[in-house]
């Protein structure tokens, strides 16, 4: 992806959408926002590197969604995943047991899958995970796990509302401290 495509993606992201659901290729949408997020982060911090994996179901049908809104959700989840792996990488550097952690490779994986009557999109990272005591709060407005000034606490709350209220879907999180986090979106095909 060239800089021009990145800028176009950012401009498209910032524009208000039509609010109209349309048949959308979720594989293409997820791939676009994954690359947009990665290149956006690399533009801010050129020392950041991560492995990007995609596992897109080739038989995924078009799904009726508001593409701009689902794009915003994906961008938020993917940015959070990159943030998590970057933070884990930084915590390893200079740690007393850095040699034992030297094999850590920051990885973000985006997958799609057609289920019986639904489509599933997952965003997975191998960051430090989310502590169990705060996991149930992460979809609440103004709650953030990021340091002051680095998060508004609106991203996951808005993402949750877009998926559940705007699209009748679900947004769930699974996380294990020290292993990473998986956010899963599901949209009904019926």
C-alpha positions in Angstrom: 0.0 0.0 0.0 1.4 3.4 -1.0 1.2 6.6 1.0 -1.5 7.9 -1.4 -3.7 4.9 -0.6 -3.1 5.4 3.1 -4.0 9.0 3.0 -7.1 8.2 0.9 -8.1 5.6 3.5 -7.7 8.0 6.3 -9.7 10.7 4.5 -12.5 8.1 3.8 -12.4 7.1 7.4 -12.9 10.6 8.7 -15.8 11.4 6.4 -19.3 10.7 7.7 -20.9 7.6 6.1 -24.2 7.4 4.4 -25.6 5.4 7.3 -27.1 3.0 4.7 -26.4 -0.7 4.8 -25.0 -2.1 1.6 -23.7 -5.5 0.5 -20.0 -5.5 1.6 -17.0 -7.7 1.1 -15.9 -8.0 4.7 -12.6 -9.7 3.7 -11.6 -6.7 1.6 -12.8 -4.3 4.3 -10.9 -6.1 7.1 -7.8 -6.2 4.9 -8.0 -2.5 4.0 -8.3 -1.4 7.7 -5.6 -3.8 8.9 -3.1 -2.3 6.4 -4.3 1.2 7.1 -3.8 0.7 10.9 -0.4 -0.8 10.4 0.9 1.9 8.1 -0.6 4.6 10.3 1.3 3.2 13.3 4.5 2.8 11.3 4.2 6.5 10.2 4.1 7.5 13.8 6.8 5.1 15.1 9.0 3.7 12.4 10.7 1.4 14.9 7.5 -0.6 15.3 7.3 -4.0 13.6 4.8 -6.7 13.9 3.8 -9.8 12.1 0.5 -9.5 10.3 -1.5 -12.6 9.7 -4.8 -12.9 7.8 -7.1 -15.9 7.6 -9.9 -14.9 5.3 -12.7 -17.3 4.5 -12.8 -17.4 0.6 -16.4 -18.4 0.7 -17.6 -15.4 2.7 -20.7 -13.9 1.1 -21.4 -10.2 0.9 -22.9 -8.9 4.1 -25.3 -6.0 4.5 -23.5 -3.5 6.8 -22.7 0.1 6.9 -19.1 -0.2 5.6 -17.8 3.0 7.1 -19.1 2.1 10.5 -17.7 -1.5 10.5 -14.5 0.0 9.1 -14.3 2.3 12.2 -14.9 -0.7 14.5 -12.2 -2.8 12.8 -9.8 0.1 12.8 -10.3 0.6 16.5 -9.9 -3.1 17.3 -6.8 -3.4 15.1 -5.2 -0.2 16.5 -5.8 -1.6 20.0 -4.2 -4.9 19.0 -1.1 -3.1 17.6 -1.0 -1.0 20.8 -1.1 -4.2 22.9 1.8 -5.9 21.1 3.8 -2.7 21.0 3.4 -2.3 24.8 4.4 -5.9 25.4 7.5 -5.4 23.2 8.5 -2.3 25.1 8.0 -4.1 28.4 10.4 -6.9 27.3 13.2 -4.5 26.3 15.5 -4.1 29.3 13.7 -6.6 31.4 15.9 -8.8 33.6 14.9 -11.9 31.8 15.0 -10.3 28.3 16.9 -13.3 27.0 14.0 -15.6 27.9 11.6 -13.3 26.1 13.8 -12.7 23.1 11.7 -15.0 21.0 8.6 -12.8 21.4 7.3 -11.7 18.0 4.5 -9.2 18.1 1.6 -10.6 16.0 -1.8 -9.4 15.0 -4.2 -11.7 13.2 -7.4 -10.8 11.5 -9.7 -13.7 10.5 -13.1 -14.1 8.9 -15.3 -17.2 8.9 -18.7 -18.1 7.6 -20.8 -19.9 10.2 -24.2 -21.6 9.6 -26.2 -18.4 9.7 -23.6 -15.8 10.6 -20.3 -14.2 9.7 -17.5 -13.9 12.3 -14.6 -11.5 12.2 -11.9 -11.8 14.8 -9.0 -9.6 15.7 -6.3 -11.4 17.8 -3.1 -10.2 19.3 -0.4 -11.8 21.4 0.1 -8.8 23.6 -0.1 -8.9 27.4 -3.8 -9.5 27.6 -6.5 -7.7 29.6 -6.6 -8.3 33.4 -9.7 -10.3 34.4 -10.8 -7.6 36.9 -11.3 -5.0 34.2 -12.4 -7.1 31.3 -16.1 -6.6 32.1 -15.7 -2.8 32.0 -13.9 -2.4 28.7 -17.1 -1.7 26.7 -18.2 1.1 29.2 -18.0 4.7 27.9 -14.9 6.5 29.1 -13.2 3.4 30.5 -9.7 2.9 29.2 -6.8 0.7 30.0 -4.3 3.1 28.4 -2.3 5.7 30.3 -3.8 9.2 30.6 -3.7 11.0 27.4 -3.4 7.9 25.2 -7.0 6.7 25.2 -10.4 8.3 25.4 -12.3 5.4 26.6 -14.8 5.8 23.7 -13.4 3.4 21.1 -14.6 0.1 22.5 -17.8 1.6 23.7 -18.6 3.1 20.3 -17.5 -0.1 18.6 -19.8 -2.1 20.8 -22.8 0.2 20.0 -22.1 0.1 16.3 -22.0 -3.7 16.2 -24.8 -4.4 18.6 -27.3 -1.6 18.2 -26.4 -0.5 14.6 -26.0 -3.9 13.1 -27.8 -6.4 15.5 -24.5 -8.3 16.0 -22.4 -9.2 18.9 -18.9 -8.1 20.0 -17.2 -10.3 22.5 -13.7 -10.4 24.1 -11.6 -13.3 25.3 -8.3 -12.5 27.0 -5.6 -14.3 28.9 -3.0 -12.3 30.8 0.4 -12.8 29.3 -1.0 -14.4 26.1 -3.1 -11.9 24.3 -6.7 -10.9 23.4 -9.3 -11.9 20.8 -12.2 -9.6 19.9 -14.9 -11.4 17.9 -17.7 -9.7 15.9 -20.6 -11.7 14.7 -23.3 -10.7 12.2 -26.4 -12.7 11.4 -27.0 -13.6 7.8 -30.7 -14.1 8.4 
